[in-house]
Amino acid sequence: MNPEGIAAADVAAIRAAKGWSTYQLASFLGCNQSTVWRMEHGGNISGPARKLLLGLKAEIDQEAEAA
Protein backbone atom coordinates (compact mmCIF):
# COMPACT_ATOMS: atom_id res chain seq x y z
CA MET A 1 0.00 0.00 0.00
CA ASN A 2 1.30 3.45 -0.78
CA PRO A 3 1.80 6.19 1.85
CA GLU A 4 -1.61 7.71 1.10
CA GLY A 5 -3.32 4.54 2.35
CA ILE A 6 -4.74 3.35 -0.96
CA ALA A 7 -3.08 1.20 -3.59
CA ALA A 8 -3.77 0.64 -7.27
CA ALA A 9 -5.28 -2.75 -6.47
CA ASP A 10 -7.63 -1.04 -4.00
CA VAL A 11 -8.99 1.20 -6.76
CA ALA A 12 -9.78 -1.79 -8.95
CA ALA A 13 -11.29 -3.66 -5.99
CA ILE A 14 -13.48 -0.69 -5.06
CA ARG A 15 -14.74 -0.39 -8.61
CA ALA A 16 -15.48 -4.12 -8.77
CA ALA A 17 -17.23 -4.14 -5.38
CA LYS A 18 -19.48 -1.29 -6.46
CA GLY A 19 -20.10 -2.90 -9.85
CA TRP A 20 -19.04 0.33 -11.53
CA SER A 21 -17.46 0.88 -14.91
CA THR A 22 -14.40 3.10 -15.20
CA TYR A 23 -16.78 5.78 -16.49
CA GLN A 24 -18.99 5.53 -13.40
CA LEU A 25 -16.05 5.71 -11.00
CA ALA A 26 -14.57 8.60 -12.96
CA SER A 27 -17.89 10.46 -12.73
CA PHE A 28 -18.04 9.86 -8.98
CA LEU A 29 -14.46 11.08 -8.53
CA GLY A 30 -14.85 14.04 -10.87
CA CYS A 31 -12.10 12.93 -13.22
CA ASN A 32 -11.91 11.14 -16.57
CA GLN A 33 -11.66 7.46 -17.41
CA SER A 34 -7.99 7.65 -18.30
CA THR A 35 -7.27 8.97 -14.80
CA VAL A 36 -9.07 6.00 -13.26
CA TRP A 37 -7.09 3.68 -15.54
CA ARG A 38 -3.84 5.31 -14.40
CA MET A 39 -4.86 4.97 -10.74
CA GLU A 40 -5.64 1.28 -11.26
CA HIS A 41 -2.24 0.78 -12.89
CA GLY A 42 -0.06 2.44 -10.26
CA GLY A 43 -0.46 6.13 -11.04
CA ASN A 44 -0.59 8.84 -8.42
CA ILE A 45 -3.72 8.92 -6.26
CA SER A 46 -4.04 12.30 -4.58
CA GLY A 47 -6.30 15.19 -3.73
CA PRO A 48 -10.08 14.89 -3.54
CA ALA A 49 -10.08 11.61 -5.48
CA ARG A 50 -7.88 10.03 -2.79
CA LYS A 51 -10.26 11.14 -0.05
CA LEU A 52 -13.29 9.85 -1.94
CA LEU A 53 -11.60 6.52 -2.61
CA LEU A 54 -10.60 6.16 1.04
CA GLY A 55 -14.23 6.79 2.00
CA LEU A 56 -15.47 4.16 -0.45
CA LYS A 57 -12.85 1.70 0.79
CA ALA A 58 -13.95 2.24 4.41
CA GLU A 59 -17.60 1.78 3.41
CA ILE A 60 -16.85 -1.47 1.59
CA ASP A 61 -14.70 -2.74 4.48
CA GLN A 62 -17.54 -2.04 6.95
CA GLU A 63 -20.04 -3.85 4.74
CA ALA A 64 -17.70 -6.85 4.55
CA GLU A 65 -17.26 -6.93 8.33
CA ALA A 66 -21.03 -6.76 8.87
CA ALA A 67 -21.66 -9.70 6.52
KOLDREN-395031 format. One line per 8 residues: number of its first residue (from 1); for each residue z, y, x of C-alpha. Coordinates in steps of 0.5 Angstrom, whole numbers. Each point is the difference from the previous one (the first is absolute). Layout:
! KOLDREN-395031
NUM> Z,Y,X  ... .
This chain:
! KOLDREN-395031
1> 0,0,0  -2,7,3  6,5,1  -2,3,-7  3,-6,-4  -7,-2,-2  -5,-5,3  -8,-1,-2 .
9> 2,-7,-3  5,4,-4  -6,4,-3  -4,-6,-2  6,-3,-3  2,6,-4  -7,0,-2  -1,-7,-2 .
17> 7,0,-3  -2,5,-5  -7,-3,-1  -3,7,2  -7,1,3  0,4,6  -3,6,-5  6,-1,-4 .
25> 5,0,6  -4,6,3  1,4,-7  7,-1,0  1,2,7  -5,6,-1  -4,-2,6  -7,-4,0 .
33> -2,-7,1  -2,0,7  7,3,1  3,-6,-3  -4,-5,4  2,4,6  8,-1,-2  -2,-7,-1 .
41> -3,-1,7  5,3,4  -1,7,-1  5,6,0  4,0,-6  4,7,-1  2,5,-5  0,0,-7 .
49> -4,-7,0  5,-3,4  6,2,-5  -4,-2,-6  -1,-7,4  7,-1,2  2,2,-7  -5,-6,-3 .
57> 3,-5,5  7,1,-2  -2,0,-7  -4,-7,1  6,-2,5  5,1,-6  -5,-4,-5  0,-6,5 .
65> 8,0,0  1,0,-7  -5,-5,-1 .
